[in-house]
Amino acid sequence: MGDGPVAAVLADLATAPISEPLRATLAFLRKVTQQHDAVTPADVRALLALGVTRQQVKDALEVCFAFNVITRLADAFHFHVGPQSAFDVSARMLLTRGYR
């Protein structure tokens, strides 16, 4: 993955060189994914207090939902995961075009 911010986030979210609103949003998405029964309105209020907009929370949850469904289906059906080079090409495309 390299030495950039993504690698730093994957290594340790708490110390990664990213903004606090992004750090809080990623921690929230982790909670949604791993402890969904513990998510409360206070979790969203904390994001809003940091300056995360309602639309940004909604967008993050939609992307999280899509990836969680894909991951669960891939696990259930034993999907083949391609080589890192395929992920690199997709990442470049997403960084250029965004999610559309």
C-alpha positions as CSV (number, residue, x, y, z in Angstrom):
1,M,0.0,0.0,0.0
2,G,2.9,2.4,0.5
3,D,3.7,5.1,3.0
4,G,0.8,7.5,2.4
5,P,-2.1,8.4,4.5
6,V,-4.1,5.2,3.6
7,A,-1.3,3.0,4.9
8,A,-1.0,5.1,8.0
9,V,-4.8,4.8,8.7
10,L,-4.6,1.0,8.1
11,A,-1.6,0.8,10.5
12,D,-3.0,2.9,13.3
13,L,-6.1,5.1,12.9
14,A,-5.3,7.0,16.2
15,T,-2.0,8.3,14.9
16,A,-2.6,8.6,11.2
17,P,-1.9,12.1,9.7
18,I,-5.5,12.9,8.9
19,S,-8.1,15.4,10.1
20,E,-10.0,14.8,13.2
21,P,-13.4,14.8,11.5
22,L,-12.1,12.1,9.1
23,R,-10.6,10.1,12.0
24,A,-13.9,10.3,13.9
25,T,-15.9,9.3,10.8
26,L,-13.6,6.2,10.1
27,A,-13.9,5.2,13.8
28,F,-17.7,5.6,13.5
29,L,-17.8,3.4,10.4
30,R,-15.7,0.8,12.2
31,K,-18.3,0.8,15.0
32,V,-21.1,0.5,12.5
33,T,-19.4,-2.5,10.9
34,Q,-18.1,-4.3,14.0
35,Q,-20.5,-3.2,16.8
36,H,-23.6,-2.2,15.0
37,D,-25.9,-2.9,18.0
38,A,-23.9,-0.3,20.0
39,V,-24.3,2.6,17.6
40,T,-26.4,5.4,19.1
41,P,-27.6,8.9,18.0
42,A,-24.8,10.3,20.2
43,D,-22.3,8.8,17.8
44,V,-23.7,10.9,15.0
45,R,-24.0,14.0,17.2
46,A,-20.3,13.7,18.0
47,L,-19.5,13.7,14.3
48,L,-21.7,16.7,13.7
49,A,-20.0,18.5,16.6
50,L,-16.6,18.0,14.8
51,G,-17.9,19.7,11.6
52,V,-18.9,16.6,9.7
53,T,-22.0,17.4,7.7
54,R,-25.2,15.3,7.7
55,Q,-24.6,14.7,4.0
56,Q,-21.0,13.5,4.7
57,V,-22.3,11.1,7.4
58,K,-25.0,9.8,4.9
59,D,-22.4,9.4,2.1
60,A,-20.0,7.6,4.4
61,L,-22.7,5.2,5.6
62,E,-23.8,4.5,2.1
63,V,-20.3,3.6,1.0
64,C,-19.7,1.6,4.2
65,F,-23.0,-0.3,3.6
66,A,-22.0,-1.1,0.0
67,F,-18.6,-2.5,0.9
68,N,-20.0,-4.4,3.9
69,V,-22.6,-6.2,1.6
70,I,-19.9,-6.9,-1.0
71,T,-17.6,-8.3,1.6
72,R,-20.2,-10.5,3.1
73,L,-21.3,-11.8,-0.3
74,A,-17.7,-12.4,-1.3
75,D,-17.1,-14.3,1.9
76,A,-20.3,-16.4,1.5
77,F,-19.6,-17.3,-2.2
78,H,-15.8,-17.6,-1.8
79,F,-15.1,-14.9,-4.5
80,H,-11.6,-14.9,-5.9
81,V,-9.7,-11.7,-5.0
82,G,-7.5,-10.4,-7.8
83,P,-3.9,-9.3,-7.6
84,Q,-2.9,-6.0,-6.0
85,S,-2.3,-4.5,-9.4
86,A,-6.1,-4.7,-10.1
87,F,-6.8,-2.9,-6.9
88,D,-4.2,-0.2,-7.8
89,V,-5.9,0.4,-11.2
90,S,-9.3,0.6,-9.6
91,A,-8.0,3.0,-6.9
92,R,-6.5,5.3,-9.5
93,M,-9.8,5.4,-11.4
94,L,-11.8,6.1,-8.2
95,L,-9.4,8.9,-7.3
96,T,-9.8,10.4,-10.7
97,R,-13.5,10.0,-11.3
98,G,-14.9,9.5,-7.8
99,Y,-17.9,7.3,-7.0
100,R,-20.6,7.8,-9.7
